[in-house]
Amino acid sequence: MIFHGIYVTVIVLLLFGVSIFAHELGHFIAARAFGMVVEVFSLGFGPSIWKKKYRGTLYKIGIFPIGGYVALPQMDPTDALPTVKPKQTDVTESVAAPQGGASLPAIPSPKPPPPVAPWKKIVVAAAGAAGNMVLAAIIAWIVYWGGKPSTPGERSAIIGFVDTNSVAYTSGLRIGHEVLAVNDVPVATWNDVIQENARFETVRFVVRTPQGTNMITVPTEKNALGFRMVDGLREITLCKVMAVEAESSAAQAGVQPEDIIVRFNDVAVFSVEHLVALVSARPDTLTPLAVERGGEILALTVSPQLDPVLGRARIGIRFDPMAVDYDQVVHIPPSVQLKGHATMILRVVRALVSKEARHTAEGLGGPPMILYMIQDAVRKGIMIALWFMCFLNVNLAILNLMPIPVLDGGHIMFSLWELVTRRPIHPKLIAWIYQFFFFLFIAAIILLSGRDFQRLYKLRQLSKTVARQMADTNALAVPEAVTNEPAAP
């Protein structure tokens, strides 16, 4: 377990570091191509754990692996501000040597680097995003060639469970319904559904049911992590067995770890919550159970036992909460991956400048959440981690090009002004702008990070609760309506 944790940590830092390296390398290559001065190339911030100066550039690795930078003095719009400098001796004079010795040659003032044309600054600023996009394209091809294991929710937008005491249930949404569109936006996966739900207080679903296509409107609510979602609605998931309790009904029936439960009491199982509901409704009753094992469907029989302490039936199974279908590998074309990632990010950016801004901002995450999501992806498999890194690099590219000072887009904005007006903005004004936005940027990072730590704490507590519930296999009490209605679409 310790070695696995070390492995995950190393891979997370490596993947994150490669993304930062690609961004900074883009700036570095463009600057070198234009003959610009590169003072520092750094991965990470803070004190150096490694550094080396080569051909006038200091290369280093900082102790905090949360970013990086390339120091380009010719790109600094505030560099022309007057500063207090020590009095320099004229180059034609000499400096008296200590203790009356021979005179020493005067030390000339270092020459400032020559100015750079605005269009070159624009290219160098945009090169960081280009570096991320090149890396994203390379990763997308790797994921396409290798194939990515998937969850059912990544292949469809089928509803896996609906709480019977929720507005979603009373509105007509049912287990097995397939969501075709949300607010007239077509959706193909559950991730698409989540993205659309997070943007509105009310959403309109177009769903495919056994009776035909229906349109259902439901409200969204904030969940425990602060994201808007339709309360009581869950995606389709795999019911993959992680462990079977000794002497339990499942063990006696022959259920084994790695089995995938596909039917219970001749009803198709759409999620862990759905199975928990079905099991809870049949205490002390022999019930057929179908599991998939090694590509074959096996018919078993279990008898859920009533737990006198909990007062609910259970069969003694622990489920894998991060199960993916390794037999269902999807080969997503690189162009589709990049377009999907970019569309998702641009939706968020568009929402931030619209009436949906407040709800969208509530769903944003900071560095802690990003690292957590990379860690989660690594635990699910290297191909899933690479797929997420492709998304992250597209994210970094687009967000860095936003016309905000302290981002690459800010450099582009100021350089465009200089290109059009033939003169730069006054350095003092730029200094004030940068200081103001730098303060906002740091404040935003602190705010997002603080909220992320709260979310991660809640998520940890929620995971412990879910783990206990899954161990009991009876987390939900199920009204008769759930067990009597057909579950298959």
Secondary structure per residue as TSV (DSSP state, phi and psi in degrees):
chain	resnum	aa	ss	phi	psi
A	1	M	-	360.0	-42.0
A	2	I	H	-64.0	-45.1
A	3	F	H	-65.2	-35.6
A	4	H	H	-65.3	-40.9
A	5	G	H	-63.8	-39.3
A	6	I	H	-65.3	-42.7
A	7	Y	H	-59.4	-47.1
A	8	V	H	-61.4	-44.3
A	9	T	H	-61.8	-44.4
A	10	V	H	-63.2	-44.6
A	11	I	H	-64.9	-40.2
A	12	V	H	-60.9	-49.5
A	13	L	H	-64.1	-36.5
A	14	L	H	-65.5	-48.0
A	15	L	H	-64.3	-43.4
A	16	F	H	-64.8	-41.3
A	17	G	H	-64.6	-38.2
A	18	V	H	-63.4	-38.3
A	19	S	H	-64.7	-43.9
A	20	I	H	-65.4	-41.2
A	21	F	H	-60.9	-41.7
A	22	A	H	-62.0	-40.7
A	23	H	H	-65.1	-50.2
A	24	E	H	-69.6	-32.3
A	25	L	H	-64.0	-35.3
A	26	G	H	-60.3	-47.7
A	27	H	H	-59.3	-44.9
A	28	F	H	-62.6	-48.0
A	29	I	H	-62.9	-44.5
A	30	A	H	-64.1	-42.1
A	31	A	H	-64.3	-43.9
A	32	R	H	-63.0	-38.6
A	33	A	H	-62.4	-31.4
A	34	F	T	-93.0	5.6
A	35	G	T	70.8	25.3
A	36	M	-	-81.0	159.0
A	37	V	-	-78.4	128.0
A	38	V	-	-117.8	106.0
A	39	E	-	-79.5	-44.3
A	40	V	E	-139.5	139.7
A	41	F	E	-123.3	108.6
A	42	S	E	-125.5	135.3
A	43	L	E	-106.0	117.5
A	44	G	E	90.5	168.8
A	45	F	E	-121.8	173.0
A	46	G	E	85.1	-167.5
A	47	P	E	-57.2	145.3
A	48	S	E	-78.9	137.3
A	49	I	E	-100.1	-12.0
A	50	W	E	-159.3	138.9
A	51	K	E	-156.2	151.0
A	52	K	E	-156.3	134.6
A	53	K	E	-98.7	129.5
A	54	Y	E	-143.5	121.6
A	55	R	T	52.7	46.0
A	56	G	T	82.8	-3.1
A	57	T	E	-114.1	131.9
A	58	L	E	-90.9	116.3
A	59	Y	E	-99.1	131.3
A	60	K	E	-152.4	162.1
A	61	I	E	-121.5	122.2
A	62	G	E	-83.1	160.2
A	63	I	E	-73.8	-21.5
A	64	F	E	-105.4	103.1
A	65	P	E	-82.2	56.6
A	66	I	E	-117.1	17.1
A	67	G	E	168.4	-155.8
A	68	G	E	178.2	174.3
A	69	Y	E	-161.8	157.9
A	70	V	E	-119.9	120.4
A	71	A	E	-83.5	111.0
A	72	L	-	-122.0	95.9
A	73	P	G	-59.2	-30.1
A	74	Q	G	-74.9	-11.2
A	75	M	G	-96.4	-6.1
A	76	D	-	-81.1	108.6
A	77	P	T	-70.2	-11.8
A	78	T	T	-100.4	6.2
A	79	D	T	-67.6	-20.9
A	80	A	T	-83.2	-1.0
A	81	L	S	-65.0	141.7
A	82	P	-	-67.7	138.6
A	83	T	-	-128.0	157.7
A	84	V	-	-80.7	117.2
A	85	K	-	-120.1	150.8
A	86	P	-	-64.9	147.7
A	87	K	-	-63.5	127.7
A	88	Q	-	-99.1	145.2
A	89	T	-	-82.8	140.9
A	90	D	-	-60.6	144.5
A	91	V	T	-64.9	-17.0
A	92	T	T	-88.2	-11.1
A	93	E	S	-91.8	172.6
A	94	S	E	-121.3	160.5
A	95	V	E	-108.7	130.1
A	96	A	-	-66.3	134.6
A	97	A	-	-76.8	153.6
A	98	P	G	-58.9	148.2
A	99	Q	G	55.3	38.5
A	100	G	G	69.8	18.8
A	101	G	-	-74.2	-172.5
A	102	A	-	-64.0	150.1
A	103	S	-	-67.3	145.1
A	104	L	E	-103.9	151.4
A	105	P	E	-62.6	146.8
A	106	A	-	-67.4	148.6
A	107	I	-	-92.4	113.3
A	108	P	-	-71.5	152.3
A	109	S	-	-69.6	137.9
A	110	P	-	-64.7	135.8
A	111	K	-	-78.4	134.2
A	112	P	-	-67.9	149.1
A	113	P	-	-64.4	150.3
A	114	P	-	-65.5	151.3
A	115	P	-	-65.3	158.6
A	116	V	-	-117.3	140.5
A	117	A	-	-60.9	143.8
A	118	P	H	-56.0	-39.0
A	119	W	H	-65.3	-31.9
A	120	K	H	-68.9	-38.3
A	121	K	H	-61.3	-39.8
A	122	I	H	-63.3	-44.1
A	123	V	H	-62.9	-45.2
A	124	V	H	-64.3	-41.4
A	125	A	H	-64.6	-40.2
A	126	A	H	-76.9	-16.9
A	127	A	H	-65.9	-27.5
A	128	G	H	-63.3	-47.6
A	129	A	H	-62.7	-38.1
A	130	A	H	-61.6	-38.7
A	131	G	H	-61.2	-42.7
A	132	N	H	-64.9	-39.4
A	133	M	H	-68.9	-37.0
A	134	V	H	-62.8	-45.3
A	135	L	H	-63.3	-41.3
A	136	A	H	-61.1	-41.0
A	137	A	H	-65.0	-41.5
A	138	I	H	-62.1	-45.2
A	139	I	H	-64.1	-40.5
A	140	A	H	-60.3	-39.1
A	141	W	H	-67.3	-39.5
A	142	I	H	-62.2	-45.0
A	143	V	H	-63.8	-37.7
A	144	Y	H	-66.3	-46.9
A	145	W	H	-67.8	-45.1
A	146	G	H	-78.0	-28.1
A	147	G	-	82.9	144.0
A	148	K	E	-116.5	122.3
A	149	P	E	-57.3	146.6
A	150	S	E	-133.0	161.4
A	151	T	-	-98.2	159.2
A	152	P	H	-57.0	-33.2
A	153	G	H	-69.0	-18.8
A	154	E	H	-86.4	-9.8
A	155	R	H	-109.2	-12.9
A	156	S	-	-156.9	171.4
A	157	A	-	-118.3	45.4
A	158	I	B	-85.4	138.0
A	159	I	E	-75.2	126.2
A	160	G	E	-93.6	-25.2
A	161	F	E	-163.4	147.6
A	162	V	E	-135.4	121.2
A	163	D	-	-63.8	131.9
A	164	T	T	-73.4	-14.8
A	165	N	T	-100.3	18.9
A	166	S	S	-102.5	161.8
A	167	V	H	-65.3	-32.8
A	168	A	H	-59.3	-40.0
A	169	Y	H	-70.3	-46.0
A	170	T	H	-67.7	-21.6
A	171	S	T	-79.3	-13.9
A	172	G	T	115.4	-0.7
A	173	L	-	-75.6	138.3
A	174	R	-	-135.9	159.7
A	175	I	T	-58.3	132.4
A	176	G	T	94.1	-13.7
A	177	H	-	-66.7	143.1
A	178	E	E	-105.9	123.9
A	179	V	E	-80.2	123.5
A	180	L	E	-98.7	-32.0
A	181	A	E	-156.4	152.2
A	182	V	E	-127.8	119.1
A	183	N	T	51.8	45.0
A	184	D	T	69.6	6.3
A	185	V	E	-97.8	117.2
A	186	P	E	-61.2	140.0
A	187	V	-	-126.3	143.7
A	188	A	-	-118.5	-18.6
A	189	T	S	-135.8	168.4
A	190	W	H	-69.8	-28.0
A	191	N	H	-61.0	-37.6
A	192	D	H	-62.5	-41.0
A	193	V	H	-62.6	-45.0
A	194	I	H	-60.6	-44.2
A	195	Q	H	-61.7	-41.6
A	196	E	H	-72.6	-38.9
A	197	N	H	-61.6	-35.1
A	198	A	T	-69.6	-12.0
A	199	R	T	-98.8	-11.8
A	200	F	-	-135.8	154.2
A	201	E	S	-82.1	-22.7
A	202	T	E	-137.2	135.7
A	203	V	E	-125.8	149.2
A	204	R	E	-113.7	113.3
A	205	F	E	-93.0	138.4
A	206	V	E	-106.3	116.1
A	207	V	E	-122.6	146.1
A	208	R	E	-96.0	124.9
A	209	T	E	-122.0	169.8
A	210	P	T	-59.7	-24.3
A	211	Q	T	-91.4	-10.3
A	212	G	E	138.0	-159.2
A	213	T	E	-100.8	129.2
A	214	N	E	-122.9	157.1
A	215	M	E	-114.6	123.3
A	216	I	E	-129.8	129.5
A	217	T	E	-106.0	129.4
A	218	V	E	-137.9	151.7
A	219	P	E	-82.8	159.4
A	220	T	-	-108.6	155.7
A	221	E	E	-136.1	158.1
A	222	K	E	-74.6	133.5
A	223	N	-	-87.3	-171.9
A	224	A	T	-64.3	-22.2
A	225	L	T	-95.8	1.4
A	226	G	S	92.4	5.2
A	227	F	-	-95.8	144.7
A	228	R	E	-79.5	137.0
A	229	M	E	-157.9	166.3
A	230	V	-	-83.4	114.7
A	231	D	T	-63.6	136.6
A	232	G	T	85.9	2.0
A	233	L	E	-107.4	132.6
A	234	R	E	-128.0	155.9
A	235	E	E	-82.5	165.9
A	236	I	-	-71.0	134.9
A	237	T	-	-136.7	166.2
A	238	L	-	-84.5	135.7
A	239	C	-	-96.3	73.7
A	240	K	B	-94.6	126.0
A	241	V	E	-76.0	126.3
A	242	M	E	-96.8	-36.2
A	243	A	E	-155.8	153.0
A	244	V	E	-123.4	128.1
A	245	E	-	-71.1	137.5
A	246	A	T	-62.0	144.1
A	247	E	T	64.5	9.4
A	248	S	S	-82.5	169.0
A	249	S	H	-61.4	-39.1
A	250	A	H	-64.7	-40.2
A	251	A	H	-65.0	-42.2
A	252	Q	H	-66.1	-29.5
A	253	A	H	-79.1	-15.8
A	254	G	T	99.7	14.3
A	255	V	-	-68.7	137.5
A	256	Q	-	-125.6	155.9
A	257	P	T	-56.6	147.0
A	258	E	T	81.7	-9.0
A	259	D	-	-65.2	148.0
A	260	I	E	-114.8	117.9
A	261	I	E	-79.9	121.4
A	262	V	E	-110.4	-26.8
A	263	R	E	-143.6	145.8
A	264	F	E	-137.8	124.2
A	265	N	T	56.9	38.8
A	266	D	T	63.3	21.8
A	267	V	E	-113.2	129.6
A	268	A	E	-61.6	134.1
A	269	V	-	-95.2	124.8
A	270	F	-	-104.9	-11.5
A	271	S	S	-169.0	167.6
A	272	V	H	-62.1	-43.0
A	273	E	H	-61.1	-38.0
A	274	H	H	-64.0	-44.6
A	275	L	H	-63.9	-42.1
A	276	V	H	-57.1	-42.2
A	277	A	H	-63.9	-45.2
A	278	L	H	-64.7	-41.1
A	279	V	H	-65.6	-42.5
A	280	S	H	-61.6	-23.9
A	281	A	T	-88.5	-1.5
A	282	R	-	-130.8	62.8
A	283	P	T	-69.4	137.4
A	284	D	T	53.9	38.1
A	285	T	-	-129.8	125.2
A	286	L	-	-62.7	127.8
A	287	T	E	-138.3	132.0
A	288	P	E	-67.8	142.2
A	289	L	E	-135.5	127.4
A	290	A	E	-109.6	128.2
A	291	V	E	-124.7	150.0
A	292	E	E	-99.9	125.6
A	293	R	E	-139.8	117.9
A	294	G	T	60.4	32.9
A	295	G	T	85.4	-2.0
A	296	E	E	-112.8	151.7
A	297	I	E	-98.5	121.2
A	298	L	E	-108.7	138.9
A	299	A	E	-98.8	119.6
A	300	L	E	-123.0	173.2
A	301	T	E	-134.4	129.6
A	302	V	E	-125.3	161.7
A	303	S	-	-131.8	96.3
A	304	P	-	-54.5	131.9
A	305	Q	E	-101.6	135.5
A	306	L	E	-75.3	123.7
A	307	D	E	-85.4	116.4
A	308	P	T	-64.7	-27.3
A	309	V	T	-76.3	-47.5
A	310	L	T	-84.4	-23.6
A	311	G	T	73.9	24.0
A	312	R	E	-138.4	160.4
A	313	A	E	-85.1	147.7
A	314	R	E	-149.8	156.8
A	315	I	-	-118.5	-2.2
A	316	G	-	84.8	46.3
A	317	I	E	-122.9	140.1
A	318	R	E	-108.9	133.1
A	319	F	E	-101.7	155.2
A	320	D	-	-83.9	111.2
A	321	P	T	-71.9	-15.1
A	322	M	T	-114.7	29.7
A	323	A	-	-66.8	133.6
A	324	V	-	-122.9	158.1
A	325	D	E	-91.8	95.3
A	326	Y	E	-71.4	-15.4
A	327	D	E	-86.9	-10.3
A	328	Q	E	-110.4	76.3
A	329	V	E	-87.1	131.1
A	330	V	E	-106.6	134.2
A	331	H	-	-106.2	89.6
A	332	I	-	-85.0	122.6
A	333	P	-	-55.3	141.8
A	334	P	H	-53.4	-41.3
A	335	S	H	-63.1	-36.5
A	336	V	H	-68.9	-41.1
A	337	Q	H	-60.9	-51.2
A	338	L	H	-63.9	-40.6
A	339	K	H	-65.4	-42.0
A	340	G	H	-64.0	-43.7
A	341	H	H	-63.0	-46.3
A	342	A	H	-64.8	-40.3
A	343	T	H	-62.2	-42.5
A	344	M	H	-62.5	-42.7
A	345	I	H	-70.9	-42.5
A	346	L	H	-64.9	-31.1
A	347	R	H	-60.9	-43.5
A	348	V	H	-64.8	-45.8
A	349	V	H	-60.7	-44.2
A	350	R	H	-62.7	-40.1
A	351	A	H	-66.9	-30.2
A	352	L	H	-68.4	-20.1
A	353	V	T	-111.4	24.9
A	354	S	S	-129.2	-172.3
A	355	K	T	-68.3	-10.3
A	356	E	T	-88.9	5.8
A	357	A	H	-57.1	-45.1
A	358	R	H	-62.1	-46.3
A	359	H	H	-68.0	-37.9
A	360	T	H	-66.8	-42.7
A	361	A	H	-61.7	-33.3
A	362	E	H	-66.4	-21.6
A	363	G	T	-95.6	-1.3
A	364	L	-	-73.9	150.3
A	365	G	-	-121.3	159.7
A	366	G	-	-108.6	-164.6
A	367	P	H	-54.0	-42.6
A	368	P	H	-60.1	-41.1
A	369	M	H	-69.0	-36.9
A	370	I	H	-62.4	-46.8
A	371	L	H	-63.6	-37.7
A	372	Y	H	-64.1	-42.1
A	373	M	H	-68.0	-36.7
A	374	I	H	-63.9	-43.5
A	375	Q	H	-60.5	-44.0
A	376	D	H	-62.3	-41.5
A	377	A	H	-65.6	-40.8
A	378	V	H	-62.2	-40.0
A	379	R	H	-64.7	-27.8
A	380	K	H	-82.2	-15.9
A	381	G	-	139.0	153.3
A	382	I	H	-65.6	-35.3
A	383	M	H	-69.3	-36.5
A	384	I	H	-67.6	-38.4
A	385	A	H	-63.7	-41.4
A	386	L	H	-65.1	-40.5
A	387	W	H	-59.4	-42.8
A	388	F	H	-67.5	-36.7
A	389	M	H	-66.3	-32.3
A	390	C	H	-61.5	-46.8
A	391	F	H	-60.1	-43.5
A	392	L	H	-63.8	-39.8
A	393	N	H	-69.8	-37.4
A	394	V	H	-63.8	-40.0
A	395	N	H	-58.3	-50.3
A	396	L	H	-60.9	-40.8
A	397	A	H	-63.1	-48.4
A	398	I	H	-69.9	-46.2
A	399	L	H	-66.1	-34.9
A	400	N	H	-69.5	-19.6
A	401	L	T	-89.9	0.2
A	402	M	S	-65.6	138.7
A	403	P	S	-73.7	64.6
A	404	I	-	-122.0	126.3
A	405	P	T	-53.3	148.5
A	406	V	T	81.5	-12.3
A	407	L	S	-103.9	167.4
A	408	D	H	-59.1	-34.8
A	409	G	H	-61.7	-29.5
A	410	G	H	-66.9	-42.1
A	411	H	H	-60.6	-42.4
A	412	I	H	-63.9	-41.9
A	413	M	H	-61.0	-47.1
A	414	F	H	-67.1	-37.2
A	415	S	H	-69.3	-35.4
A	416	L	H	-63.7	-40.1
A	417	W	H	-59.6	-45.6
A	418	E	H	-64.9	-37.0
A	419	L	H	-66.8	-39.5
A	420	V	H	-78.4	-43.8
A	421	T	H	-88.9	-10.2
A	422	R	S	69.7	13.5
A	423	R	S	-151.9	144.3
A	424	P	-	-76.3	160.3
A	425	I	-	-68.2	146.7
A	426	H	-	-57.6	130.5
A	427	P	H	-55.5	-35.4
A	428	K	H	-65.7	-38.9
A	429	L	H	-65.5	-42.7
A	430	I	H	-63.0	-39.0
A	431	A	H	-59.9	-43.5
A	432	W	H	-64.4	-42.5
A	433	I	H	-61.5	-45.3
A	434	Y	H	-63.9	-42.9
A	435	Q	H	-61.9	-41.9
A	436	F	H	-64.3	-48.7
A	437	F	H	-73.3	-29.0
A	438	F	H	-65.1	-40.1
A	439	F	H	-62.3	-44.8
A	440	L	H	-62.5	-40.6
A	441	F	H	-62.9	-47.2
A	442	I	H	-64.3	-41.2
A	443	A	H	-61.6	-41.0
A	444	A	H	-65.2	-41.9
A	445	I	H	-62.3	-43.2
A	446	I	H	-63.8	-43.9
A	447	L	H	-63.3	-48.1
A	448	L	H	-64.5	-40.6
A	449	S	H	-65.6	-42.5
A	450	G	H	-60.7	-43.3
A	451	R	H	-67.5	-35.5
A	452	D	H	-62.9	-43.4
A	453	F	H	-62.5	-37.3
A	454	Q	H	-64.4	-43.9
A	455	R	H	-63.4	-44.4
A	456	L	H	-65.3	-34.8
A	457	Y	H	-65.3	-45.6
A	458	K	H	-62.8	-39.0
A	459	L	H	-64.9	-39.0
A	460	R	H	-64.0	-44.6
A	461	Q	H	-64.1	-39.9
A	462	L	H	-65.5	-38.4
A	463	S	H	-64.2	-38.5
A	464	K	H	-64.3	-40.9
A	465	T	H	-64.8	-45.4
A	466	V	H	-62.7	-39.7
A	467	A	H	-61.0	-41.0
A	468	R	H	-66.6	-38.7
A	469	Q	H	-66.8	-42.4
A	470	M	H	-67.7	-30.7
A	471	A	H	-65.5	-32.9
A	472	D	H	-85.3	-16.5
A	473	T	T	53.7	31.4
A	474	N	-	-154.1	43.7
A	475	A	-	-64.9	-27.6
A	476	L	S	-117.7	138.8
A	477	A	-	-87.1	130.3
A	478	V	-	-112.3	120.9
A	479	P	-	-64.0	160.1
A	480	E	H	-59.9	-27.7
A	481	A	H	-62.3	-30.8
A	482	V	H	-71.5	-42.1
A	483	T	H	-79.1	-22.0
A	484	N	H	-90.0	-19.5
A	485	E	S	-87.1	147.0
A	486	P	-	-63.9	136.7
A	487	A	-	-94.0	-26.4
A	488	A	-	-72.3	146.4
A	489	P	-	-72.1	360.0
